[in-house]
Amino acid sequence: MLEKIAKIRDEALRAVEVAADKESLDQIRVRFLGKKGELTAILRSMGQVPKEERPKVGQEVNTLRRQLEEALESKLKDLERAELEKRLTREKVDVTLPGRRPSRGTYHPLTLVLREIERIFLGMGYEVAEGPEVETEYYNFEALNIPAEHPARDMWDTLYTARNTLLRTHTSPVQVRTMEQKAPEVPIKIIAPGRVYRRDALDASHSPVFNQVEGLVVDKGITFADLKGTLILFAQKMFGEDRKVRFRPSFFPFTEPSAEVDVSCIVCNGEGCRLCSQTGWLEILGAGSVHPKVLEMSGYDPKIYSGFAFGMGLDRIALLKYGIDDIRHLYENNWSFLKQFKAQ
């Protein structure tokens, strides 16, 4: 039995010495020290060993077990060290190489257009006003001359969060809140940018979430002529000094009279093309004189004060200004698309 142990010692230590990887070491461990290993088999056959030899055989087996475990541990460390050195050689970094300059981000086209719109109107003496995106029916509809039974409510597919509470369908509630806060002493001259929500399907020209910029002026002696002059100046600043502007009669429950505002097509300059459906014109916003009922509900006497309001889709302005053919590009976070836009 002692000769067998000596033979196992020589064989096991030699196998450990020539092992080339961790998998081989694991196989050696199982072969000699596992539950069905050769040393375990010797211990199980101790009943066949003469009584006087058992202490010696047991001592030799335990000594061999310790030697083999130490050899396996030492070999494992050698293999790990060699693997690390190989990896360091393969993955070493040349610190003398010039560094890579990180790429710079760009502003989103909606941000660029909004900043340009704000710059134009701030230059005309306007202030920027903001309000909550979750609104009540009163501010979103009733204070804008759209009572519950009014057919104009069919113009919006509304997203309600609770009874009488909804995601605003336009930024007009900001106008009402501003009038309530300032009426009737202080004249108003604001724009109200922000996100709005409508139950529209997402396609090339519609999105259930989009951005608006609305404007409001209230003071004594404000006329429709003031509205026309303001919007003509805005359109020419935004789309070019040679851009033609026209006003078409329209209907909005919160303005009277009301108009849709068009600019001459940015592609064909009014001659007619696919973008403008051969009309030569592109619609950019709606506007009108503030309805007397809206003024009255917000605390202004319509016999003394008058005003005008307008509203535009920021997304539509961006599509027209940059010639983007699909509104979904604005929300897909596609870097190859967004990197084209630079702040001017």
C-alpha positions in Angstrom: 0.0 0.0 0.0 2.9 2.4 0.8 4.3 1.7 -2.6 1.0 2.6 -4.2 0.9 5.8 -2.3 4.4 6.7 -3.4 3.4 6.0 -7.0 0.4 8.2 -6.7 2.6 11.0 -5.2 5.0 10.9 -8.2 2.2 10.8 -10.7 0.1 13.5 -9.1 3.0 16.0 -8.5 4.3 15.5 -12.1 0.8 16.1 -13.5 0.5 19.3 -11.5 3.9 20.5 -12.7 3.0 20.1 -16.4 -0.5 21.4 -16.1 -1.0 24.2 -18.7 -4.2 25.8 -17.5 -6.8 26.1 -14.8 -9.0 23.5 -16.4 -6.2 20.9 -16.2 -5.6 21.7 -12.6 -9.2 21.2 -11.8 -9.2 17.8 -13.5 -6.1 16.8 -11.4 -7.9 17.9 -8.2 -10.9 15.7 -9.0 -8.8 12.8 -10.1 -6.8 12.5 -6.9 -8.7 14.4 -4.2 -12.3 14.2 -5.3 -15.0 11.9 -3.7 -14.1 9.2 -6.2 -10.4 10.1 -6.4 -7.5 7.8 -5.9 -6.6 9.0 -2.4 -10.2 8.7 -1.3 -10.2 5.2 -2.6 -7.2 4.3 -0.5 -8.9 5.6 2.7 -12.0 3.6 1.9 -9.9 0.4 1.6 -8.1 0.9 5.0 -10.1 -2.2 6.3 -8.0 -4.4 4.0 -4.7 -3.0 5.4 -3.0 -5.0 8.2 -3.7 -3.5 11.6 -0.1 -2.6 12.4 0.3 -0.7 9.0 -2.8 1.4 9.2 -1.3 4.4 11.2 1.6 4.6 8.8 -0.7 4.4 5.7 -3.1 7.0 7.1 -0.2 9.4 7.9 1.2 9.0 4.4 -2.2 9.6 2.7 -2.8 12.8 4.8 0.7 14.0 4.0 0.2 13.4 0.3 -3.1 15.2 0.5 -1.5 18.3 2.0 1.4 18.2 -0.5 -0.9 17.9 -3.4 -3.2 20.7 -2.2 -0.2 23.0 -1.7 1.2 22.1 -5.2 -2.2 22.8 -6.8 -2.5 26.1 -5.0 1.1 27.2 -6.0 0.5 26.1 -9.6 -2.7 28.0 -9.7 -1.0 31.2 -8.6 1.7 30.7 -11.2 -0.9 30.2 -14.0 -2.8 33.4 -12.9 0.4 35.4 -12.7 1.4 34.3 -16.2 -2.1 35.0 -17.5 -2.0 38.5 -16.0 1.4 39.3 -17.5 0.2 38.1 -20.9 -2.8 40.3 -20.7 -0.8 43.3 -19.5 1.5 42.9 -22.5 -1.4 42.5 -24.9 -3.5 45.3 -23.5 -0.9 47.8 -22.5 -1.6 51.5 -23.1 1.0 53.7 -24.7 0.6 56.8 -22.4 2.8 58.8 -24.8 0.1 58.7 -27.5 -2.0 61.9 -28.0 -5.4 61.8 -26.2 -8.7 61.4 -28.1 -10.8 64.6 -27.8 -14.3 63.7 -26.7 -17.0 64.5 -29.2 -19.1 67.6 -28.4 -22.9 67.3 -28.2 -25.2 69.6 -30.1 -28.5 71.4 -29.2 -31.7 69.6 -30.2 -33.4 71.4 -33.2 -36.4 72.1 -31.0 -34.2 73.8 -28.5 -32.5 75.9 -31.2 -35.9 77.0 -32.7 -37.3 77.8 -29.3 -34.3 79.9 -28.4 -34.6 81.8 -31.7 -38.4 82.4 -31.1 -37.7 83.6 -27.6 -34.9 85.9 -28.9 -37.2 87.4 -31.5 -40.0 88.1 -29.0 -37.8 89.2 -26.2 -36.4 91.8 -28.6 -40.0 93.1 -29.0 -40.4 93.5 -25.3 -42.2 90.2 -24.4 -41.7 88.1 -21.3 -41.5 84.3 -21.1 -44.3 82.8 -19.0 -44.7 79.1 -17.9 -47.5 77.1 -16.3 -48.4 73.5 -15.2 -48.8 70.7 -17.8 -51.5 69.1 -15.7 -54.5 71.4 -15.8 -58.1 71.7 -14.8 -61.0 71.8 -17.2 -61.6 75.4 -16.2 -58.2 76.8 -17.3 -57.9 74.5 -20.3 -61.5 75.1 -21.7 -64.0 77.1 -19.7 -61.9 80.2 -19.1 -61.1 80.2 -22.8 -64.8 80.4 -23.8 -65.1 76.7 -24.4 -67.8 75.5 -22.0 -68.7 71.8 -21.5 -71.4 71.7 -24.2 -69.4 73.8 -26.7 -68.8 71.8 -30.0 -65.2 73.3 -30.2 -64.2 70.7 -27.6 -64.4 68.1 -30.4 -61.2 69.8 -31.8 -59.2 68.2 -29.1 -58.9 64.5 -28.1 -58.1 65.1 -24.5 -56.1 62.9 -22.1 -57.7 63.0 -18.7 -55.8 62.0 -15.5 -58.8 62.3 -13.2 -62.2 63.8 -13.2 -61.9 67.5 -14.2 -58.1 67.1 -14.5 -56.2 66.6 -17.8 -52.9 67.0 -19.6 -53.2 70.4 -21.2 -54.0 70.4 -24.9 -52.4 73.9 -25.5 -50.5 76.5 -23.5 -53.4 78.9 -23.5 -54.1 78.2 -19.8 -50.8 80.0 -19.1 -52.4 83.1 -20.7 -55.4 82.9 -18.5 -53.4 82.4 -15.4 -51.2 85.4 -16.3 -54.2 87.6 -16.9 -55.7 86.6 -13.5 -52.5 87.4 -11.7 -52.0 90.8 -13.4 -55.6 92.1 -14.0 -56.5 94.8 -14.4 -53.7 97.2 -13.6 -50.7 95.8 -15.5 -50.6 95.4 -19.3 -49.5 91.9 -20.5 -47.0 91.0 -23.2 -45.9 87.4 -22.9 -45.1 84.2 -24.8 -45.8 80.8 -23.3 -43.7 77.9 -24.6 -44.3 74.4 -23.3 -45.2 70.8 -23.9 -48.8 69.8 -24.7 -50.7 66.6 -25.1 -53.4 65.3 -27.5 -54.6 61.8 -28.2 -53.1 61.8 -31.7 -51.6 58.7 -33.4 -47.9 59.0 -34.0 -47.2 59.4 -37.7 -45.0 61.6 -40.0 -46.9 64.8 -39.2 -48.6 64.1 -35.7 -47.4 63.2 -32.3 -49.4 62.8 -29.0 -46.8 64.9 -27.3 -45.5 68.1 -28.9 -44.5 71.7 -28.1 -46.3 74.9 -28.5 -45.4 78.6 -28.2 -48.3 80.9 -27.6 -48.3 84.7 -27.3 -50.6 87.2 -25.6 -50.8 91.0 -25.5 -53.4 92.8 -23.4 -53.5 96.6 -23.0 -55.6 99.6 -23.9 -56.0 100.3 -27.6 -54.6 97.0 -29.0 -55.9 96.3 -32.5 -55.8 93.6 -35.1 -53.3 95.8 -36.9 -50.9 95.3 -34.0 -51.2 91.6 -34.3 -50.5 91.7 -38.1 -47.4 93.8 -37.7 -46.1 91.6 -34.9 -46.5 88.3 -36.8 -45.2 89.7 -40.1 -42.1 90.8 -38.3 -41.8 87.4 -36.5 -42.2 85.4 -39.8 -39.6 87.5 -41.6 -37.1 87.2 -38.7 -37.7 83.4 -38.5 -37.9 82.5 -42.2 -36.2 85.4 -44.0 -36.8 89.0 -44.8 -38.2 88.2 -48.2 -40.9 85.9 -46.8 -44.4 86.8 -47.7 -47.2 86.5 -45.1 -50.9 86.2 -45.5 -53.8 86.0 -43.1 -56.9 83.8 -43.7 -60.2 84.0 -41.8 -60.6 81.2 -39.4 -62.4 80.3 -36.1 -61.1 79.9 -32.6 -63.5 80.1 -29.6 -61.1 82.3 -27.6 -60.4 84.9 -30.3 -62.7 87.1 -32.4 -61.9 87.8 -35.2 -59.5 84.9 -35.8 -57.1 84.0 -38.6 -54.7 81.4 -39.8 -51.3 82.7 -40.8 -49.3 81.4 -43.8 -45.9 82.2 -45.2 -44.7 81.7 -48.7 -43.3 78.3 -49.2 -39.6 78.0 -48.1 -38.9 75.6 -51.0 -40.6 77.1 -54.0 -41.0 80.7 -52.8 -44.7 80.7 -53.6 -44.6 79.0 -57.1 -46.1 75.7 -55.9 -44.4 72.4 -55.0 -45.0 69.1 -53.2 -44.3 70.6 -49.8 -46.9 73.3 -50.0 -49.4 71.1 -52.0 -48.9 73.3 -55.1 -50.5 76.3 -53.2 -47.3 78.3 -52.7 -48.2 78.8 -49.0 -47.4 77.0 -45.7 -49.5 77.4 -42.5 -47.4 78.3 -39.5 -49.8 79.5 -36.7 -53.3 80.6 -35.7 -54.1 84.0 -34.2 -56.8 86.6 -33.4 -58.1 89.3 -31.2 -58.7 88.1 -27.6 -62.4 87.3 -27.2 -64.2 89.8 -24.9 -65.6 86.9 -22.8 -62.0 85.6 -22.2 -61.0 89.1 -21.0 -64.0 89.4 -18.8 -63.5 86.0 -17.1 -59.9 86.9 -16.4 -60.7 90.2 -14.7 -60.3 92.7 -17.6 -63.1 95.0 -18.7 -63.4 94.4 -22.5 -64.7 98.0 -22.9 -61.4 99.3 -21.7 -58.9 96.6 -22.6 -58.3 94.6 -25.7 -55.6 92.3 -26.9 -54.4 89.7 -29.3 -53.2 86.1 -29.0 -51.4 83.7 -31.3 -50.2 80.1 -31.1 -47.8 78.0 -33.1 -46.5 74.4 -33.0 -42.8 74.5 -32.2 -42.3 71.1 -33.9 -44.0 72.4 -37.1 -41.8 75.5 -37.1 -38.7 73.3 -36.7 -39.8 71.0 -39.6 -40.3 74.0 -41.9 -37.2 75.9 -40.9 -34.8 72.9 -41.3 -36.7 71.0 -44.1 -37.4 67.9 -41.9 -39.9 65.6 -43.5 -41.0 63.6 -40.5 -41.9 64.8 -37.0 -40.7 61.4 -35.6 -37.1 62.4 -36.3 -37.4 65.0 -33.5 -38.1 62.3 -30.8 -36.1 59.3 -31.9 -32.7 60.4 -30.3 -30.9 59.4 -33.5 -27.4 60.9 -33.1 -26.7 60.8 -36.9 -29.7 63.0 -37.3 -29.2 65.3 -34.3 -25.6 66.0 -34.9 -26.4 68.0 -38.0 -27.8 70.9 -36.0 -25.5 73.6 -34.7 -26.2 76.7 -32.6 -25.9 79.8 -34.7 
